Amino acid sequence: MAFFAVVTTIDSRAQALVIARALVEHKLAACVQLANIESVFTWDGAVKQSREVRLLCKTTGERRAEVEAAIRALHTYDLPAIHAVELDDVDLLYGEWIVRGTTP
């Protein structure tokens, strides 16, 4: 079984919570962690700086595409950053918990 951390950022804590709760309530992610961050990036040809919230969404390989689609559907950015990292050496009991949390 493959496990993934799907990551995105958004500029509103309230909207981050909307996404996090939707992912967990629909069993797309077993857990979503929120962290306040500062981002420096280019947009429309200019360097920008913004406070954002990072969402780290723990899911299975089977649900990964659905997580990404839900993020796109709920996100307020024109181009949300969405990337996934496969998790190596996941603790057996924790992996089982992720599976239970993402099984409808």
MOPAC internal coordinates of N, CA, C and O (Angstrom, degrees):
PM7 1SCF
backbone

  N    0.0000 0     0.00 0     0.00 0    0    0    0
  C    1.4576 1     0.00 0     0.00 0    1    0    0
  C    1.5254 1   108.12 1     0.00 0    2    1    0
  O    1.2310 1   120.81 1   -47.43 1    3    2    1
  N    1.3198 1   116.07 1   132.57 1    3    2    1
  C    1.4666 1   121.52 1   177.47 1    5    3    2
  C    1.5228 1   109.60 1   -95.74 1    6    5    3
  O    1.2310 1   121.23 1   -38.64 1    7    6    5
  N    1.3228 1   115.26 1   141.36 1    7    6    5
  C    1.4657 1   122.22 1   177.16 1    9    7    6
  C    1.5137 1   108.75 1  -121.13 1   10    9    7
  O    1.2310 1   120.46 1   -35.66 1   11   10    9
  N    1.3334 1   116.73 1   144.34 1   11   10    9
  C    1.4553 1   121.87 1  -177.50 1   13   11   10
  C    1.5193 1   111.71 1  -133.69 1   14   13   11
  O    1.2310 1   121.63 1   -29.53 1   15   14   13
  N    1.3227 1   114.48 1   150.47 1   15   14   13
  C    1.4568 1   122.25 1   166.45 1   17   15   14
  C    1.5271 1   105.48 1  -109.05 1   18   17   15
  O    1.2310 1   120.67 1   -67.66 1   19   18   17
  N    1.3150 1   116.33 1   112.34 1   19   18   17
  C    1.4645 1   121.57 1   177.45 1   21   19   18
  C    1.5196 1   106.39 1   -95.97 1   22   21   19
  O    1.2310 1   120.71 1   -51.33 1   23   22   21
  N    1.3341 1   116.24 1   128.67 1   23   22   21
  C    1.4583 1   121.75 1  -173.17 1   25   23   22
  C    1.5232 1   110.15 1  -118.01 1   26   25   23
  O    1.2310 1   121.08 1   -41.55 1   27   26   25
  N    1.3251 1   115.53 1   138.45 1   27   26   25
  C    1.4566 1   121.89 1   171.08 1   29   27   26
  C    1.5245 1   108.04 1  -146.64 1   30   29   27
  O    1.2310 1   120.76 1   -12.18 1   31   30   29
  N    1.3134 1   116.16 1   167.82 1   31   30   29
  C    1.4611 1   121.71 1   175.23 1   33   31   30
  C    1.5188 1   109.20 1  -131.84 1   34   33   31
  O    1.2310 1   121.30 1   -25.05 1   35   34   33
  N    1.3389 1   115.13 1   154.95 1   35   34   33
  C    1.4647 1   120.79 1   178.79 1   37   35   34
  C    1.5221 1   107.82 1  -152.76 1   38   37   35
  O    1.2310 1   120.09 1   -23.54 1   39   38   37
  N    1.3222 1   117.44 1   156.46 1   39   38   37
  C    1.4693 1   121.01 1  -172.57 1   41   39   38
  C    1.5247 1   114.87 1   -90.36 1   42   41   39
  O    1.2310 1   119.75 1  -176.96 1   43   42   41
  N    1.3158 1   118.08 1     3.04 1   43   42   41
  C    1.4578 1   120.94 1  -177.53 1   45   43   42
  C    1.5263 1   110.22 1  -130.91 1   46   45   43
  O    1.2310 1   120.34 1   -53.98 1   47   46   45
  N    1.3340 1   116.95 1   126.02 1   47   46   45
  C    1.4650 1   120.00 1   177.28 1   49   47   46
  C    1.5315 1   110.05 1   -63.95 1   50   49   47
  O    1.2310 1   120.29 1   141.44 1   51   50   49
  N    1.3227 1   117.05 1   -38.56 1   51   50   49
  C    1.4593 1   120.02 1   178.81 1   53   51   50
  C    1.5316 1   110.89 1   -60.60 1   54   53   51
  O    1.2310 1   120.12 1   136.16 1   55   54   53
  N    1.3277 1   117.38 1   -43.84 1   55   54   53
  C    1.4690 1   120.35 1   179.55 1   57   55   54
  C    1.5306 1   110.56 1   -70.33 1   58   57   55
  O    1.2310 1   120.18 1   145.76 1   59   58   57
  N    1.3375 1   117.25 1   -34.24 1   59   58   57
  C    1.4717 1   120.41 1   175.82 1   61   59   58
  C    1.5257 1   109.95 1   -59.92 1   62   61   59
  O    1.2310 1   120.63 1   138.75 1   63   62   61
  N    1.3216 1   116.40 1   -41.25 1   63   62   61
  C    1.4695 1   120.56 1   178.78 1   65   63   62
  C    1.5252 1   111.62 1   -67.26 1   66   65   63
  O    1.2310 1   120.16 1   143.59 1   67   66   65
  N    1.3218 1   117.30 1   -36.41 1   67   66   65
  C    1.4706 1   120.56 1   176.77 1   69   67   66
  C    1.5343 1   109.60 1   -60.20 1   70   69   67
  O    1.2310 1   120.80 1   132.67 1   71   70   69
  N    1.3287 1   116.08 1   -47.33 1   71   70   69
  C    1.4678 1   120.31 1   179.67 1   73   71   70
  C    1.5210 1   110.56 1   -64.67 1   74   73   71
  O    1.2310 1   120.40 1   132.08 1   75   74   73
  N    1.3311 1   116.84 1   -47.92 1   75   74   73
  C    1.4674 1   121.00 1  -178.06 1   77   75   74
  C    1.5235 1   111.35 1   -58.51 1   78   77   75
  O    1.2310 1   120.72 1   131.31 1   79   78   77
  N    1.3136 1   116.23 1   -48.69 1   79   78   77
  C    1.4704 1   119.53 1  -178.32 1   81   79   78
  C    1.5328 1   111.11 1   -64.31 1   82   81   79
  O    1.2310 1   119.90 1   139.70 1   83   82   81
  N    1.3116 1   117.80 1   -40.30 1   83   82   81
  C    1.4707 1   120.64 1   179.37 1   85   83   82
  C    1.5232 1   110.54 1   -62.72 1   86   85   83
  O    1.2310 1   120.08 1   136.63 1   87   86   85
  N    1.3218 1   117.46 1   -43.37 1   87   86   85
  C    1.4644 1   120.33 1  -179.52 1   89   87   86
  C    1.5292 1   111.35 1   -63.35 1   90   89   87
  O    1.2310 1   120.51 1   136.67 1   91   90   89
  N    1.3301 1   116.63 1   -43.33 1   91   90   89
  C    1.4659 1   120.16 1  -178.52 1   93   91   90
  C    1.5289 1   110.71 1   -73.70 1   94   93   91
  O    1.2310 1   119.96 1   136.17 1   95   94   93
  N    1.3243 1   117.68 1   -43.83 1   95   94   93
  C    1.4616 1   120.56 1  -178.71 1   97   95   94
  C    1.5333 1   112.31 1   -63.06 1   98   97   95
  O    1.2310 1   120.47 1   146.92 1   99   98   97
  N    1.3454 1   116.71 1   -33.08 1   99   98   97
  C    1.4657 1   120.65 1   179.02 1  101   99   98
  C    1.5286 1   112.36 1   -91.72 1  102  101   99
  O    1.2310 1   120.88 1  -170.19 1  103  102  101
  N    1.3317 1   115.93 1     9.81 1  103  102  101
  C    1.4669 1   122.97 1   177.02 1  105  103  102
  C    1.5227 1   112.97 1    58.07 1  106  105  103
  O    1.2310 1   120.93 1  -147.94 1  107  106  105
  N    1.3220 1   115.83 1    32.06 1  107  106  105
  C    1.4595 1   120.10 1   173.81 1  109  107  106
  C    1.5206 1   110.11 1   -85.25 1  110  109  107
  O    1.2310 1   120.50 1   148.58 1  111  110  109
  N    1.3248 1   116.65 1   -31.42 1  111  110  109
  C    1.4640 1   122.80 1   176.72 1  113  111  110
  C    1.5224 1   107.92 1  -131.66 1  114  113  111
  O    1.2310 1   120.89 1   -37.14 1  115  114  113
  N    1.3149 1   115.90 1   142.86 1  115  114  113
  C    1.4694 1   120.08 1   177.02 1  117  115  114
  C    1.5185 1   110.70 1   -77.93 1  118  117  115
  O    1.2310 1   120.60 1   151.79 1  119  118  117
  N    1.3210 1   116.47 1   -28.21 1  119  118  117
  C    1.4613 1   122.12 1  -176.49 1  121  119  118
  C    1.5202 1   108.49 1  -156.54 1  122  121  119
  O    1.2310 1   120.65 1   -36.47 1  123  122  121
  N    1.3244 1   116.37 1   143.53 1  123  122  121
  C    1.4617 1   121.55 1   172.08 1  125  123  122
  C    1.5148 1   107.01 1  -129.80 1  126  125  123
  O    1.2310 1   120.72 1   -58.49 1  127  126  125
  N    1.3199 1   116.23 1   121.51 1  127  126  125
  C    1.4571 1   121.27 1   177.94 1  129  127  126
  C    1.5198 1   109.14 1   -99.26 1  130  129  127
  O    1.2310 1   120.66 1   -40.91 1  131  130  129
  N    1.3324 1   116.35 1   139.09 1  131  130  129
  C    1.4598 1   122.99 1  -179.96 1  133  131  130
  C    1.5167 1   109.52 1  -112.59 1  134  133  131
  O    1.2310 1   120.45 1   -43.57 1  135  134  133
  N    1.3275 1   116.75 1   136.43 1  135  134  133
  C    1.4600 1   120.99 1   178.04 1  137  135  134
  C    1.5254 1   108.96 1  -140.85 1  138  137  135
  O    1.2310 1   120.58 1   -47.03 1  139  138  137
  N    1.3173 1   116.50 1   132.97 1  139  138  137
  C    1.4561 1   121.16 1   175.39 1  141  139  138
  C    1.5272 1   109.02 1   -75.03 1  142  141  139
  O    1.2310 1   120.92 1   -47.55 1  143  142  141
  N    1.3429 1   115.85 1   132.45 1  143  142  141
  C    1.4582 1   120.80 1  -179.32 1  145  143  142
  C    1.5251 1   109.71 1  -137.97 1  146  145  143
  O    1.2310 1   120.78 1   -10.95 1  147  146  145
  N    1.3124 1   116.11 1   169.05 1  147  146  145
  C    1.4614 1   123.66 1   172.74 1  149  147  146
  C    1.5226 1   106.66 1  -117.32 1  150  149  147
  O    1.2310 1   119.90 1   -51.40 1  151  150  149
  N    1.3202 1   117.80 1   128.60 1  151  150  149
  C    1.4603 1   121.86 1  -178.17 1  153  151  150
  C    1.5197 1   110.71 1  -116.70 1  154  153  151
  O    1.2310 1   120.71 1   -38.28 1  155  154  153
  N    1.3144 1   116.25 1   141.72 1  155  154  153
  C    1.4626 1   124.20 1   171.83 1  157  155  154
  C    1.5251 1   105.36 1  -121.85 1  158  157  155
  O    1.2310 1   120.39 1   -53.55 1  159  158  157
  N    1.3355 1   116.87 1   126.45 1  159  158  157
  C    1.4593 1   120.45 1  -172.32 1  161  159  158
  C    1.5198 1   109.97 1  -155.71 1  162  161  159
  O    1.2310 1   120.48 1   -12.46 1  163  162  161
  N    1.3223 1   116.70 1   167.54 1  163  162  161
  C    1.4605 1   120.59 1   173.86 1  165  163  162
  C    1.5270 1   108.71 1  -101.77 1  166  165  163
  O    1.2310 1   121.16 1   -40.86 1  167  166  165
  N    1.3162 1   115.38 1   139.14 1  167  166  165
  C    1.4657 1   121.45 1   176.20 1  169  167  166
  C    1.5155 1   107.65 1  -152.54 1  170  169  167
  O    1.2310 1   120.23 1   -47.51 1  171  170  169
  N    1.3073 1   117.17 1   132.49 1  171  170  169
  C    1.4625 1   122.72 1  -178.15 1  173  171  170
  C    1.5250 1   111.72 1    52.79 1  174  173  171
  O    1.2310 1   120.80 1  -140.74 1  175  174  173
  N    1.3343 1   116.07 1    39.26 1  175  174  173
  C    1.4560 1   120.97 1   174.82 1  177  175  174
  C    1.5157 1   115.52 1    77.62 1  178  177  175
  O    1.2310 1   119.63 1  -172.42 1  179  178  177
  N    1.3161 1   118.30 1     7.58 1  179  178  177
  C    1.4655 1   121.20 1  -179.02 1  181  179  178
  C    1.5293 1   109.81 1  -127.65 1  182  181  179
  O    1.2310 1   121.80 1   -27.62 1  183  182  181
  N    1.3359 1   114.16 1   152.38 1  183  182  181
  C    1.4601 1   119.29 1   174.79 1  185  183  182
  C    1.5223 1   107.83 1   -82.41 1  186  185  183
  O    1.2310 1   120.69 1   -52.04 1  187  186  185
  N    1.3147 1   116.29 1   127.96 1  187  186  185
  C    1.4649 1   122.88 1  -178.11 1  189  187  186
  C    1.5239 1   109.54 1  -119.26 1  190  189  187
  O    1.2310 1   121.20 1   -20.08 1  191  190  189
  N    1.3045 1   115.30 1   159.92 1  191  190  189
  C    1.4566 1   122.11 1   175.41 1  193  191  190
  C    1.5195 1   107.19 1  -138.13 1  194  193  191
  O    1.2310 1   120.91 1   -44.64 1  195  194  193
  N    1.3461 1   115.86 1   135.36 1  195  194  193
  C    1.4515 1   118.62 1  -174.88 1  197  195  194
  C    1.5208 1   110.68 1  -153.98 1  198  197  195
  O    1.2310 1   120.99 1   -33.13 1  199  198  197
  N    1.3157 1   115.71 1   146.87 1  199  198  197
  C    1.4587 1   120.69 1   169.15 1  201  199  198
  C    1.5170 1   107.22 1   -81.55 1  202  201  199
  O    1.2310 1   121.49 1   -45.60 1  203  202  201
  N    1.3220 1   114.75 1   134.40 1  203  202  201
  C    1.4538 1   120.12 1  -179.54 1  205  203  202
  C    1.5237 1   109.41 1  -137.86 1  206  205  203
  O    1.2310 1   121.59 1    -7.65 1  207  206  205
  N    1.3178 1   114.56 1   172.35 1  207  206  205
  C    1.4564 1   121.72 1   173.02 1  209  207  206
  C    1.5209 1   106.77 1  -116.38 1  210  209  207
  O    1.2310 1   120.59 1   -52.06 1  211  210  209
  N    1.3376 1   116.48 1   127.94 1  211  210  209
  C    1.4660 1   121.42 1   176.35 1  213  211  210
  C    1.5277 1   108.43 1   -92.79 1  214  213  211
  O    1.2310 1   120.87 1   -47.48 1  215  214  213
  N    1.3218 1   115.94 1   132.52 1  215  214  213
  C    1.4584 1   121.93 1   175.14 1  217  215  214
  C    1.5188 1   108.16 1  -108.43 1  218  217  215
  O    1.2310 1   120.54 1   -54.35 1  219  218  217
  N    1.3113 1   116.58 1   125.65 1  219  218  217
  C    1.4610 1   123.14 1   176.35 1  221  219  218
  C    1.5242 1   106.58 1  -112.72 1  222  221  219
  O    1.2310 1   120.71 1   -71.16 1  223  222  221
  N    1.3264 1   116.26 1   108.84 1  223  222  221
  C    1.4572 1   122.90 1  -170.60 1  225  223  222
  C    1.5231 1   109.48 1  -106.22 1  226  225  223
  O    1.2310 1   120.16 1   -62.70 1  227  226  225
  N    1.3281 1   117.30 1   117.30 1  227  226  225
  C    1.4641 1   121.57 1  -178.07 1  229  227  226
  C    1.5141 1   109.64 1   -93.50 1  230  229  227
  O    1.2310 1   121.50 1   -55.82 1  231  230  229
  N    1.3467 1   114.73 1   124.18 1  231  230  229
  C    1.4563 1   120.22 1  -174.89 1  233  231  230
  C    1.5142 1   110.63 1  -150.19 1  234  233  231
  O    1.2310 1   121.18 1     0.32 1  235  234  233
  N    1.3185 1   115.35 1  -179.68 1  235  234  233
  C    1.4593 1   121.61 1   176.53 1  237  235  234
  C    1.5247 1   110.00 1   -99.11 1  238  237  235
  O    1.2310 1   121.52 1   -15.67 1  239  238  237
  N    1.3258 1   114.69 1   164.33 1  239  238  237
  C    1.4569 1   119.19 1   175.78 1  241  239  238
  C    1.5145 1   112.23 1   -60.43 1  242  241  239
  O    1.2310 1   120.60 1   147.61 1  243  242  241
  N    1.3279 1   116.45 1   -32.39 1  243  242  241
  C    1.4692 1   121.04 1   179.63 1  245  243  242
  C    1.5267 1   112.22 1   -66.57 1  246  245  243
  O    1.2310 1   119.73 1   149.65 1  247  246  245
  N    1.3252 1   118.12 1   -30.35 1  247  246  245
  C    1.4681 1   121.82 1  -175.58 1  249  247  246
  C    1.5360 1   112.62 1  -101.80 1  250  249  247
  O    1.2310 1   120.32 1   174.39 1  251  250  249
  N    1.3157 1   117.00 1    -5.61 1  251  250  249
  C    1.4680 1   120.63 1  -173.65 1  253  251  250
  C    1.5368 1   112.87 1   -54.91 1  254  253  251
  O    1.2310 1   119.56 1   129.91 1  255  254  253
  N    1.3017 1   118.44 1   -50.09 1  255  254  253
  C    1.4714 1   121.07 1  -178.55 1  257  255  254
  C    1.5236 1   111.25 1   -61.05 1  258  257  255
  O    1.2310 1   120.25 1   142.97 1  259  258  257
  N    1.3300 1   117.13 1   -37.03 1  259  258  257
  C    1.4673 1   120.64 1   178.36 1  261  259  258
  C    1.5299 1   111.11 1   -67.86 1  262  261  259
  O    1.2310 1   120.41 1   142.26 1  263  262  261
  N    1.3260 1   116.83 1   -37.74 1  263  262  261
  C    1.4691 1   120.92 1   176.23 1  265  263  262
  C    1.5218 1   109.26 1   -60.29 1  266  265  263
  O    1.2310 1   120.81 1   131.25 1  267  266  265
  N    1.3258 1   116.06 1   -48.75 1  267  266  265
  C    1.4668 1   120.22 1  -178.46 1  269  267  266
  C    1.5275 1   111.31 1   -62.83 1  270  269  267
  O    1.2310 1   119.93 1   139.37 1  271  270  269
  N    1.3261 1   117.73 1   -40.63 1  271  270  269
  C    1.4715 1   121.08 1   178.23 1  273  271  270
  C    1.5261 1   111.07 1   -64.63 1  274  273  271
  O    1.2310 1   120.22 1   138.79 1  275  274  273
  N    1.3210 1   117.19 1   -41.21 1  275  274  273
  C    1.4744 1   120.34 1   179.05 1  277  275  274
  C    1.5254 1   110.63 1   -65.62 1  278  277  275
  O    1.2310 1   120.26 1   139.55 1  279  278  277
  N    1.3158 1   117.11 1   -40.45 1  279  278  277
  C    1.4695 1   119.76 1   177.55 1  281  279  278
  C    1.5231 1   109.66 1   -59.97 1  282  281  279
  O    1.2310 1   120.37 1   133.00 1  283  282  281
  N    1.3364 1   116.90 1   -47.00 1  283  282  281
  C    1.4719 1   120.18 1   179.44 1  285  283  282
  C    1.5293 1   111.18 1   -59.34 1  286  285  283
  O    1.2310 1   120.46 1   138.52 1  287  286  285
  N    1.3244 1   116.73 1   -41.48 1  287  286  285
  C    1.4686 1   120.99 1  -177.59 1  289  287  286
  C    1.5247 1   112.39 1   -67.98 1  290  289  287
  O    1.2310 1   120.12 1   146.34 1  291  290  289
  N    1.3188 1   117.38 1   -33.66 1  291  290  289
  C    1.4659 1   121.76 1  -175.51 1  293  291  290
  C    1.5228 1   113.90 1   -95.70 1  294  293  291
  O    1.2310 1   120.09 1   165.53 1  295  294  293
  N    1.3094 1   117.44 1   -14.47 1  295  294  293
  C    1.4645 1   121.67 1  -172.30 1  297  295  294
  C    1.5228 1   111.45 1   -74.86 1  298  297  295
  O    1.2310 1   120.83 1   -30.26 1  299  298  297
  N    1.3171 1   116.03 1   149.74 1  299  298  297
  C    1.4638 1   121.04 1   179.98 1  301  299  298
  C    1.5312 1   113.11 1   -97.25 1  302  301  299
  O    1.2310 1   119.55 1   169.62 1  303  302  301
  N    1.3238 1   118.47 1   -10.38 1  303  302  301
  C    1.4738 1   121.14 1   180.00 1  305  303  302
  C    1.5236 1   110.20 1   -79.42 1  306  305  303
  O    1.2310 1   120.79 1   -29.96 1  307  306  305
  N    1.3417 1   116.10 1   150.04 1  307  306  305
  C    1.4600 1   120.91 1   172.60 1  309  307  306
  C    1.5262 1   110.58 1   -63.56 1  310  309  307
  O    1.2310 1   120.85 1   141.96 1  311  310  309
  N    1.3355 1   115.98 1   -38.04 1  311  310  309
  C    1.4589 1   121.86 1  -178.78 1  313  311  310
  C    1.5328 1   108.88 1  -135.77 1  314  313  311
  O    1.2310 1   120.39 1   -94.43 1  315  314  313
  N    1.3288 1   116.86 1    85.57 1  315  314  313
  C    1.4636 1   118.33 1   179.79 1  317  315  314
  C    1.5293 1   111.18 1   -70.51 1  318  317  315
  O    1.2310 1   121.23 1   -38.94 1  319  318  317
  N    1.3249 1   115.25 1   141.06 1  319  318  317
  C    1.4590 1   120.26 1   172.42 1  321  319  318
  C    1.5201 1   107.22 1   -75.88 1  322  321  319
  O    1.2310 1   120.81 1   -58.01 1  323  322  321
  N    1.3096 1   116.06 1   121.99 1  323  322  321
  C    1.4666 1   121.02 1   176.80 1  325  323  322
  C    1.5167 1   106.62 1  -135.58 1  326  325  323
  O    1.2310 1   120.65 1   -59.86 1  327  326  325
  N    1.3146 1   116.36 1   120.14 1  327  326  325
  C    1.4588 1   120.14 1   174.93 1  329  327  326
  C    1.5191 1   108.72 1  -142.58 1  330  329  327
  O    1.2310 1   121.70 1   -26.01 1  331  330  329
  N    1.3133 1   114.36 1   153.99 1  331  330  329
  C    1.4573 1   120.16 1  -177.52 1  333  331  330
  C    1.5229 1   109.18 1  -126.26 1  334  333  331
  O    1.2310 1   121.89 1   -36.99 1  335  334  333
  N    1.3175 1   113.99 1   143.01 1  335  334  333
  C    1.4522 1   121.46 1   177.01 1  337  335  334
  C    1.5182 1   107.41 1  -122.77 1  338  337  335
  O    1.2310 1   120.72 1   -54.38 1  339  338  337
  N    1.3315 1   116.23 1   125.62 1  339  338  337
  C    1.4557 1   118.80 1   176.28 1  341  339  338
  C    1.5180 1   108.76 1   -72.42 1  342  341  339
  O    1.2310 1   120.99 1   -45.96 1  343  342  341
  N    1.3177 1   115.72 1   134.04 1  343  342  341
  C    1.4585 1   121.44 1  -178.20 1  345  343  342
  C    1.5210 1   109.84 1   -89.97 1  346  345  343
  O    1.2310 1   120.55 1   -52.48 1  347  346  345
  N    1.3171 1   116.56 1   127.52 1  347  346  345
  C    1.4596 1   122.46 1   178.36 1  349  347  346
  C    1.5188 1   109.78 1   -96.77 1  350  349  347
  O    1.2310 1   121.00 1   -28.96 1  351  350  349
  N    1.3145 1   115.69 1   151.04 1  351  350  349
  C    1.4658 1   121.99 1   172.48 1  353  351  350
  C    1.5291 1   113.35 1    52.64 1  354  353  351
  O    1.2310 1   120.47 1  -131.35 1  355  354  353
  N    1.3156 1   116.70 1    48.65 1  355  354  353
  C    1.4654 1   121.08 1   177.63 1  357  355  354
  C    1.5285 1   108.64 1   -73.68 1  358  357  355
  O    1.2310 1   120.76 1   -48.53 1  359  358  357
  N    1.3099 1   116.16 1   131.47 1  359  358  357
  C    1.4513 1   121.97 1   176.57 1  361  359  358
  C    1.5320 1   109.51 1   -52.37 1  362  361  359
  O    1.2310 1   120.20 1   -44.46 1  363  362  361
  N    1.3261 1   117.23 1   135.54 1  363  362  361
  C    1.4581 1   121.76 1  -175.55 1  365  363  362
  C    1.5255 1   112.57 1   -55.43 1  366  365  363
  O    1.2310 1   120.10 1   130.06 1  367  366  365
  N    1.3243 1   117.41 1   -49.94 1  367  366  365
  C    1.4705 1   120.32 1  -178.41 1  369  367  366
  C    1.5252 1   111.50 1   -66.20 1  370  369  367
  O    1.2310 1   120.29 1   142.25 1  371  370  369
  N    1.3337 1   117.05 1   -37.75 1  371  370  369
  C    1.4634 1   120.21 1   177.99 1  373  371  370
  C    1.5262 1   110.05 1   -66.70 1  374  373  371
  O    1.2310 1   120.27 1   138.73 1  375  374  373
  N    1.3237 1   117.09 1   -41.27 1  375  374  373
  C    1.4586 1   120.90 1   177.24 1  377  375  374
  C    1.5178 1   111.70 1   -60.79 1  378  377  375
  O    1.2310 1   120.74 1   138.86 1  379  378  377
  N    1.3304 1   116.20 1   -41.14 1  379  378  377
  C    1.4602 1   119.78 1   176.70 1  381  379  378
  C    1.5187 1   110.97 1   -62.05 1  382  381  379
  O    1.2310 1   120.54 1   143.04 1  383  382  381
  N    1.3419 1   116.57 1   -36.96 1  383  382  381
  C    1.4726 1   120.90 1   177.95 1  385  383  382
  C    1.5297 1   110.33 1   -64.92 1  386  385  383
  O    1.2310 1   120.44 1   138.68 1  387  386  385
  N    1.3321 1   116.76 1   -41.32 1  387  386  385
  C    1.4762 1   119.87 1   177.75 1  389  387  386
  C    1.5322 1   109.66 1   -62.02 1  390  389  387
  O    1.2310 1   120.32 1   136.78 1  391  390  389
  N    1.3147 1   117.00 1   -43.22 1  391  390  389
  C    1.4604 1   120.53 1   178.95 1  393  391  390
  C    1.5301 1   110.16 1   -60.48 1  394  393  391
  O    1.2310 1   119.94 1   132.84 1  395  394  393
  N    1.3271 1   117.72 1   -47.16 1  395  394  393
  C    1.4797 1   120.47 1   179.11 1  397  395  394
  C    1.5258 1   110.72 1   -61.01 1  398  397  395
  O    1.2310 1   120.58 1   140.99 1  399  398  397
  N    1.3169 1   116.49 1   -39.01 1  399  398  397
  C    1.4548 1   120.53 1  -177.66 1  401  399  398
  C    1.5202 1   114.07 1   -73.11 1  402  401  399
  O    1.2310 1   120.26 1   166.95 1  403  402  401
  N    1.3269 1   117.10 1   -13.05 1  403  402  401
  C    1.4694 1   120.56 1  -178.90 1  405  403  402
  C    1.5217 1   112.86 1  -118.26 1  406  405  403
  O    1.2310 1   120.98 1  -170.25 1  407  406  405
  N    1.3100 1   115.74 1     9.75 1  407  406  405
  C    1.4714 1   119.89 1   178.52 1  409  407  406
  C    1.5255 1   108.86 1   -99.35 1  410  409  407
  O    1.2310 1   121.00 1   -62.03 1  411  410  409
  N    1.3487 1   115.69 1   117.97 1  411  410  409
  C    1.4758 1   118.75 1  -179.29 1  413  411  410
  C    1.5170 1   113.16 1   -63.68 1  414  413  411
  O    1.2310 1   120.10 1   180.00 1  415  414  413

